[in-house]
Amino acid sequence: MALNIYNIRKWYRMMAGKSVMHVNQDLGKAFDKEDIMGYYNNLMEKVTSLPLLLHTDNLPLYRTPSGEDVTFPVDIFQYGLGAYDLFLTTGEQEYRRKFLQCCQWAIDHQEANGAWNTFFFKYPDAPYGGMSQGEAASLLVRGFKETGNEDYLSAAKRAIDFLLLDKAHGGCTEYLGDNKVVLCEYTHLPVVLNGWIFAWFGLFDFVKATGKDCDNKYVEKLNESLLTLEGMLPSFSCGYWSLYDTNGKMASPFYHRLHIAQMEAMYALTSHDIFDLYARRWTANLNNPVFKSIAFVKKAWQKIIEKEHWA
């Protein structure tokens, strides 16, 4: 068993909404279907929950189970996306400064292959992830729009190229045949719903940012992954609650709410009714005290017996 004081405290913070990694992430407040504007999920609390960082040159740190504070790329990218939304909604220049600081961090820490070493402290043999690639691309295309700096768009392209590289060759995408395209948050674990969607957002943003000049291969992969996701959505539902991954891991209340917000965002971006259907279904599940209690108990039991305590 992997049950220990660190994991108990971590899960309590997540459940109680006291973890900066698990703050409210409802539907984005400033996005536009046609233009590069705000992000599709609301990440502003990633910034407002850390007020002391705003007027410094520091960026958020992640504390590992060993107690080491490290820079975790996903945290940086989400902080930057949240800062950009705050800039768009308030006009305050300090948020723009932090947003651009995160963009520069992404440029400075992108490897030659286009990736960010995301899981170096947890999965050193599988350090790359599609969610990180997608969120970086979303951040960088917004940096390009805000500044006109072509370096940001070039880095976003490298991020997407690595994202779409077959995971059998070191990338973050699984190609299942029959034009089925799965974007993998982890390359060695079951498919994670929220990570797939965050990765898809990045591909969507890159296609949107490059417009008529976009290579059709990116458009094809965007559409193929969308159709694959739609076909696999039943794999992320147990009938009374959403599932974190295709291995049957229950979503925590935080991730269940995130799934709802992502379904709402996907419906807003695609107008495909299946996303509205799942958003409504999972909202009804959330509001059902019996279903919510059953899901909570099952999730708690999974946390006790599982070996990994990441989600």
N, C-alpha and C positions, 0 to 999 in steps of 0.2 A: 504493500500500500504506500501511496505517496502522501498520506494525510500528515500534515505537520503544522506547527504554529504559523509559519509564514503563509501557507496556502489557506488556512482558516481565516487569517486576517485579510488576506488579499480578496478572498471570496466575499467576506463580510463587507469590505469597502465597496466592492462592485455592486453587491445587492443593495447597499444602503445609499448608493449614489455618491460616495465619498472618494472614489478613485478618479483621478484626472483622465485615466484611460476609458472610463465608463460614464462620463457625464452625458447629459441629455444630447441626443443626436436626432432630433426630429426632422421633418421636411425642411429643406433649405429655404431661406427667407429672401434671397436676392438673385435666384437663377433665372435664366431665360432659355427657352428651348432652342431659339435660333441663334443666339449670340453668346459669346464667352463673357459671362457675368459672374454671379456668385456660384457657390458649390451646391450640389444637389441634396446633401444632408447638412444640417445645421451644426457646424463645428465651432461656433463662436464661444461656447463655454470652455473649450480647450484653452482659450486665451484668458477669458475673464476669471476662470478658476485659479489662475496663476498671476495675480495682479502685480507681484513684485518683479516679474520678468519684463514687463512692458517697457520700462524706461531704462533697461540695461541692454548690454550686448549679449546676454546669456540666452540660451535656448533650453527647452525642457529636457530633463534627464529622466531616464527610466532606471528604476532600482531592480536589479536582478535578484533571484533567490539567494545568491551568495552575499548580497548586501552591497554590491558594487553599483555605482551610478554610471550609466553609459548613455551615449547618444543613440537613440533608437530611431532609425529613419522614418518609420510610420508616424511617430510622435511629432517629429519635425515637420513633416509634410502636412499633417492634420492641423498643427498649430498655425502653419502658414496659410492654409486655406481658411481657417477660422478668422485669422487676422485680416485677410482680404475681404471677407464678408463684413467684418466690423468696419473696415474702411469704407466699403460701399454704402453701408447703412448709416454711418455717422459722419463720414467725411474727415475724421481725425487722422492727421498725417502720421502720428506715431504708430497707428496700426499698419499703415502702408510701409513704413520703415521696417517693421518686424516681418511683414510679408516678404519684402525684398531680401531681407536678411536670410530668410528660409530658402528663398530661390537661390541665393548665392551659395548657401550651404549645400544645396542639392547639386549645383554645378561642381563645387569643390570636392565633393565626396562620391561623385559618380565614377565607377570603374571604367576602364577602357572598353569593356564589353557592353556598356550601357546600363549596368545593374548597380544596385546598392546592396552592400553586404548587411542584410537586415537581421538575420537570426544567428549572427556569429556567436552570441553568448549562450544560445540554447540548442541550435542545430548546426554545428559547424560543418557538417557534411552535406547540409542542404540549406545554405544560407540565403538563398534568393527566394523572392515571393512576388506573385502577381499583384497582390494588393498594394504593396510598396511601389511597384513599377507604375501601376495605374494612378495612384495618388500623386506620385512625383510628376507624371505627365500632366495631370490636371493642374498642379501647382505651377509648373513651368510654362504651360500655354497661357496661363493668366499673367505670369510675369512678362511674357512676350507681348501680350495685348497691352499691358500697362506701360511698358517701356519702349517697345519696338526693338528690343535687343534680340537679334537673330540667334545669339548663343543659346537663349532659353528654348527657342523652337527646335534648334538642332539637338539639344540635350533631350527634349521631349521625344523626338523621333528615335533617338538611340534607346530611350527607355521603352518605347512601344515595340521597337524591333526585338529587343531582348524578351519582352513580355510574350510576344508571339512566336518566339523560338520554341520548337518542340522540346518538351521537358526531357525527352530521351536524349537530347543533345545539349542539355544544360539550361534550357529556358524555362518558361513558366506556363506553357500551354500544352494541354493534352488533346491530341487529334484522334478521335474515335472512329473515323471513317464515316462515309455518307455525309460529309460536310459538317460533322458535329465538332464543335470547338468549345473546349472547357478551359476557362482561365483559372489557374490554380493559385490560391493564396500560399499553400505549402506544396512543394513538389514531391513530397514523400508521404503525405498523409491524405486521408479522405477529402473530398471536395467540400469546401466551406462556402456557404451561401453568401454571407456578407462580403467576404473577400473577393469572390467572383464578381459581384456587382460593383464594388469599388474599382476593380481592375477594368471592368467594362466602361465605367464612367471615364476613365483615363483614355481609353481607345476612342470613345465617343467624342471627347474633347479634342483629341488630336485631329480626328477627321473634320470636326467642325472648324477648328482653327486654320487648317490648311485649305479648306473650301474647294474650289474648282481645281486647285493644283494638287489635290490629294491623289496619291496613287490608288488605283481602284482596288488593289489587293487589301488595303486597310478597310475599305468600305465592305468588301466581301467578308472579311473576318469579323467585322463588327456585326453584320447581319447574321452570319452563321452562328456566332456565339449567342446572339439574342434569341434565335430560334431554338438553339440547344438548351438555353436556360429555361425557356418557356416549357419545353418538353420535359425537363427534369424537375420542375417545381414540385410535382407530387412527391418526389424523393425527399423534400425538405418539410414535409408535413406529416404528422402522426394522427391527424383527424381532430385533435382537440388543442394542438399547440404546434409551433414551428420547431424545426430541428436545426441545430447548428451546422451539421454536416451530413454527408451521405452515409455515415456509419451509424446513424441513429442517436447521436448525441443530442440531448435535449438542449434547446436554447434557454439560457437564463432569462429572467424578466428583462434585463437590459438588452440582450440580443434579440429577444422577441419584439420589443418595441423598435429596435433598429430595423429589423426585417420589415415591419409595417411601414416605417418611413421610407425604406428603400423601394418597397412595392409602390408606394404613392409617387415617389420620384420617377420610377420606371414608367408608370402610367402617364405621368405628366410629359415625359420625354417621347414616348412611343405611341401613345393612345391605344395600346393593345389592352383589350378588356381583361385578359387573364391577370394582369397585375392589379387592376382594381378589384377583381374577385378575391385575390389572396389578401389584399390589404383589408378588405371588409371582413373576410373570414377570420383573419388573425386578430383583428380588432375585437370582434365578437368573442373570440376565445379569451382575450385579455380581460374582457369585462365580465366573464363568467367566473364567479368565485370558486366553483367546483373544479372547473378545468384548470384554473390558475393554481389551485392548491395541489392537484394531482401532479401538474408539471413541476411545481416547486419541490415536492417530495422526491419525485423521480430524479430531478436534476441534482438534488442534494445527495442522493444515494450514489449517483454516477460520480460525483465529486469525491466521495469517500473511497470508492473502489478503483477509480481510474489511476493510471500511472502519470498522465500528463495533466497539468493544471494551468493551461494557457487561457482557455476561454471560460 
